[in-house]
Amino acid sequence: MSEYGKVLFIIHDLYQDDNHFPSGIGYLAAVLKRNGTEVEIYSQDVFHFTNDELADFLKKKEYDIIGLGFLAARFKETV
């Protein structure tokens, strides 16, 4: 196992149907995986999962590091 253990990246929903591959997260995930880290990506943006669904998902699993990206305009909603 890597020194980073298990990592989750959360891509918050931008409420659009025209979504693009999150290259920054993709690069980070690739480097971590190459070094033996277990990486998951939870994409609310593509699948439009609700915040309640995200909370249920997080209750069922444990991670050593969680990375979260969002637009500043959605800060209150995201937090």
Residue pairs with C-beta under 8 A, 6 or more apart in sequence:
1 36
1 37
1 38
2 32
2 35
2 36
2 37
2 38
4 32
4 35
4 37
4 64
4 65
5 37
5 38
5 63
5 64
5 65
6 37
6 38
6 39
6 40
6 62
6 63
6 64
6 65
7 29
7 32
7 37
7 38
7 39
7 40
7 63
7 64
7 65
7 66
7 67
8 39
8 40
8 41
8 42
8 61
8 63
8 65
8 66
8 67
9 25
9 28
9 29
9 39
9 40
9 41
9 42
9 66
9 67
9 68
9 69
10 41
10 42
10 44
10 54
10 66
10 67
10 68
10 69
11 22
11 25
11 41
11 42
11 43
11 44
11 45
11 46
11 69
12 44
12 45
12 68
12 69
12 70
12 71
12 74
12 78
13 44
13 45
13 48
13 49
14 45
14 71
14 74
15 48
16 45
19 45
19 46
22 41
22 43
22 45
22 69
24 69
25 41
25 67
25 69
28 67
29 39
29 41
32 39
33 39
40 63
42 49
42 54
42 57
44 54
49 57
51 77
68 78
70 78
